[in-house]
Amino acid sequence: MSATRIHGIVLAGVGGQGILSMAQILLEALRRSGLHALQSEIHGMSQRGGSVQAQVCFADTPLTSPLIEEGGADLLIALEPLEALRYVSMLRISGHLVTAEDPVADMEGYPPLEDVHRALRAVRGAHLLDTESLARKLAHKQAGGMAILGLASRFLPVPEETWREVIAQRFEAKGARIVEKNLEAFSAGRQLLPEGVEA
C-alpha cells in the first residue's frame, strides 16, 4: 500500500472489545513508520454491547482531517461480524476487510450467523478469522483482537518490528506475560496470510 495519497482505516466493534486501544496502536505504529496519521473520535456507545466505530487516516504528507467518506476506506477492521457488515459500505472496491467470525452473542435481534458470514465472504478482499478457536489454541481469551490486528497489519506499510515495539509498550504496565501473550496473538494473525500478498 503506497502512502502517496490519503489512506483510510475504519475500526468497528462493540463496547468493551478494545476498539480505542487498537486505534491508538495503529496510530502510533503509523507515526513511527514516518507517516502522518490522524484518528477520529470514537463514535458510538462506550458501554459493553453498544456499536463503536473509529477512523484512522494516514499519508506521507500532513493531514487536515481524519474523516473517511463512504467508499473511501482501504481497510475495515472489525471485531464483531455484524459490525463489519454495518460498515462494509465504507470500503473501497480494492479495499480489504479483516473481521472476527465470532459474534457478541447477547445482542438482541441478531440475524442468523450463517447469513452474516455469507454476506461478509461475498465482499471482495474479505478475511474472516475464527477468533474463538485461536484464543483457545493460544490459551489467551483476549487473543482475538491482537490476532485481527496482526492479520490487518499485512495490508499496512509498517514494519513488523515497529508493530511489536508499539504493542509491547502498550501492554508493558500489565506485565511481561501479558506483553508476551499479545505479541503471540499478533504474530499468529500476521502469519495467516502467505508472504507476498501485501497490498
N, C-alpha and C positions, 0 to 999 in steps of 0.2 A: 504494500500500500504506500503510494507516494504521498508526501505531505505538502506538495506544491499547491494544493487547493485546501479549502477548509473541509475537514472530515468531521462526521458526527457519530456519536455513540449514544444510544438510548439504553438505559438500565431500567428494568421493570421487575416488580415483585410485590410482596405484601409486607405490611408492617412486621418487624421482628426478624426479617430474613437477612438483614445486613446490607441493604442497598446503599446506604450512606457510606458505610465503611468501604465497600467495593468502589464506589465513585471516587473516594479520596485516594485509594490505592492507585486507581487508573490515572488520576490527575497527576499525582506525584511521579509515577513511572514515566509518563509522557514528558513532563517537565525535565526530569533528569536525563532524558534522551535528547535534550536540546530543542524540544518543540515548545511552541506557545500553546497553552491549554487553559480552557475556562470550564467551570462546572456551573450548571443552573442550580437554583434552589431545588430541594426535594419537594415534589408535588404529590399530594395525596394524604392519606391518613397515616399518622405515625404509629397509631396503636396496632397491636397484633391483629392481623387479619385484614386490615384495610389496604386498598390498592396504593402502591407507591411507585413513582417514576422519577428518574433524574436524567439529565443530559450532560454530556461532556463533548466539547468541540476542541479540535486541535489543528494546527497548521505550522508551517515553518516561518510564518510572519505573524506579527501581533494581531490579536483578535479583538473585536469590539463587543461581540455578543455570543453567549453560549447556547442560544436557542436554535433548534433544528426545525426546519419546515417539514410538512408532510412529504414523504418520499425522498427525504434528504439524508437519512442516516445510512452510514456504511456498515454499521454493526448494531445489532439488537441483542443485548444480553439479558436473559430473563431467568429468574429463579423459581418461576411458577408458570406452568404451561398455559393456563387461561390468560394470564397477564401477557405472555408472549403474543398470544392471538389478538389481544386487545390493541397492541401497539405495532402489529406487523405492517400496517399501512405506512408507518414511518420509514420503512426500509426502501433504499434504492433497489432497482431491479437487479443490480450487480452486487447487492449487499449480502451480508452473512447474518444468520440467526443462530445463536447459541442458547439453548434453553434446557432447563430441567424437565424430565418427563413426569416427575412426581408432583401431584397436586397438594395444595393445602386442603386437607380432607374435610375440615369443619366449616367450609363455606357453604351457605345455603343456596339452593337452586343451581348447583354445579352441573353443567351438561355432562353427558356420557364421556368418560375419559378417552375412549377409543375414537370418538368424533373429533375431540380436540387434537389428539395425536395425528389423525388423518389429515386434518386441515394444516397442521404445522409441517408435516412431511411434504405437503404439496408446495410449500414455499421454496423457491429456488435458493440454494445456499443454506438450507436448514441443517442444523446439527443438534440432535436430541440426546441428552445424557441421562442415563439411569443413575441418579444421584444416591438413591437409597441403597442400591447394590454396592456402589462404590464406597459409601460410608461404612457399610458392613465389612467390606474387604479390607479397608484401611483401619478398622476399629476406631473410627473417629466420626461421631454423629454429626459434626458440623462440617464435614469434608465437602459437601455438595457445592457450596458457594465458591470455595477456592478451586475446586476442580473445573467448574464452569469458567472461572476467570482464566485458568490455565489453558483451556481449550480456546477461549476467545483471544488469548494473548498471541496465538499463532497468526492472527489477522491484523496485528498492530506492529508498527515499526519501533519496537522496544526490545533491546537485547534481553535474553533470558536472565542474565546475571543482574541486570537492573531490576527486573521484577522481583527476584529473590531478595535483593537488598531491601527493597521497599516493604515487602511482606514481612521480613524478619524484624524490621524496625517497627512496623505497625503493631506486632504482637509481642515484642520483647518484654513489655511490662507484665505480661501474663506468664512468663517463664519459658525456659528453654524447650520443654516438652511441647507446649502449645505452638511455639515457633516451628519446631520440627514437624509436627502433625500438619500444620497449614502448608508448609513447603512441600511435604509429601503429597498432599492433595492437589496442590497446584501442578506439580510435576506429572501426576497421574493424568490429569486433564489435558495437559500440554502434549503428552505422548499419545493421545487418542488419534491424532492425525499423523499420517506418514510425513517424513521430511520432504520438503519441496512443494508443499501445497499452499504455502502462504500467499495471501492476496498481494 
